[in-house]
Amino acid sequence: MNLPDGADRGSTNRVDCARVDRDSKLAARPQPWSRLLVEELRRLTGWAHAGFVTAGAQTAVQLLGLLSGIVIIRSLAIDEYAYYTIANTALGAMSVVTDSGVTSGVFAEGGKLWEDRARLGAVLSAGIAIRKRLSGLAVLVAVPLLGLLLRRQGASWLELTLLIASILPLYLSTVTAQLLETVPRLHQRLLPLYCVQVGMNVGRLAIVALLIPVWPFAAVATLVAAVPQWWANWRLRRLVATQADWRAPADTAARQRLSLQVRRTLPSTIYYVFSGQLMIWLIAVFGRADSVAAVGALGRLAIAVGIPSAMFGAVAIPRYARIPAADRSRVGRRYWQSQLVLAFTCLILVGALATFPRAVLAVLGPHYSGLEREAVLMAVSSVVWILAGSAHSLAAARGVVAPPLLVVPYCIIGQALLVLLLPMQTVTGVIWAGLLSAASQWLLHIAYFIWTARRVPAVTS
């Protein structure tokens, strides 16, 4: 006997409801440990693949940068290399002021909507607009300081003018480069990004090797670096266009949030202009040109220690920003795991340098022989600075930034004590000041992250 259509549809609905209820109960059951193990292995395999790709690319980038630096060190006279070191320090200061937390903010905002091309492009446009506004402030802060330090080291007015003019093209070419790199990093399209970086460094090495031995001047060494950077910016724009419409109008809400983060970060950023290159600033003020050149040359050796740091920024921080807000345990766990892996990897390289210090120093040339102890100490200092930066970057990727009213007085008091207690006119004293300052900042960043996560867990979303 056939049932009426209404009864048949009711039976079907009851069957469907029962099936949905059964499926929902099955989905609510805890996943077996084998499935969890497979998912964890899949994540670790992804990290390993990205790590190997990054390791190869960053090793090439750092090696090319080291070779370019060695050519410059061996070609320039001591006073010219001292000027070059100060000019590059000022250039780094300008880049820090121009960023003022914008890149970390774009990572945090982009990590929430990285799969949406239009919205990610709007966030990127907001970050670029803010960085362009900050570039004028950066020039006003750094250029007068550069002029004073160059005059302090004996540079003529002509040399001073040429050096200032030489860093501006390179600086302007880097205003957008960092932000453009956030898109392939969020999408973990690392290989195309690394091809651009390697190509840029190959071009820089070729130009330096051809021109600097012929014209061994600090202004020339700074100016020629702008050409490969312009090429890299062109390639980056083409790469980014597939995942983000960087020409899109800026997202108003994202721009407001980024501006708020900049206002919170800018005072401490201006402080970090001095703190981040503390050794160069101190030796430029208290020391002579040969001491400035020695600190700058030893800093080139620390480039090798920076290879794991570059891998960390390319792999760990974007993935850390993408961790779901609900997975609070993984947020805390990855914070510590990332730093432990980074520290272990860096210390392996420091051990290699400590084993063969004379062979390493021989690469720099005869002007810098006899600095074995200072070379090892510089490498250790670089590791501590890297850890301090990683603690800050990881926290910033989750929207946790220590307030300037806490950071700036804390660091200024500590560094003032170091200046009073250590011999600032010597290379060793300056390196110790940088190392201890970095250690105190690392402790501050991890303490603030722990305190914030316990007090307001939602901020780690």
Secondary structure as UniProt FT lines:
FT   HELIX           5..28
FT   HELIX           33..75
FT   HELIX           78..99
FT   TURN            100..101
FT   HELIX           102..110
FT   TURN            111..112
FT   TURN            114..115
FT   HELIX           117..152
FT   TURN            153..154
FT   HELIX           157..173
FT   TURN            174..176
FT   HELIX           177..186
FT   TURN            187..188
FT   HELIX           190..211
FT   TURN            212..214
FT   HELIX           218..223
FT   TURN            224..225
FT   HELIX           226..240
FT   TURN            241..243
FT   TURN            246..247
FT   HELIX           252..275
FT   TURN            276..277
FT   HELIX           278..286
FT   HELIX           289..301
FT   TURN            302..305
FT   HELIX           306..311
FT   HELIX           312..316
FT   HELIX           317..321
FT   TURN            325..326
FT   HELIX           328..355
FT   HELIX           357..362
FT   TURN            363..364
FT   HELIX           366..368
FT   TURN            369..370
FT   HELIX           372..397
FT   TURN            398..399
FT   HELIX           404..421
FT   TURN            424..425
FT   HELIX           427..455
FT   HELIX           457..460
//
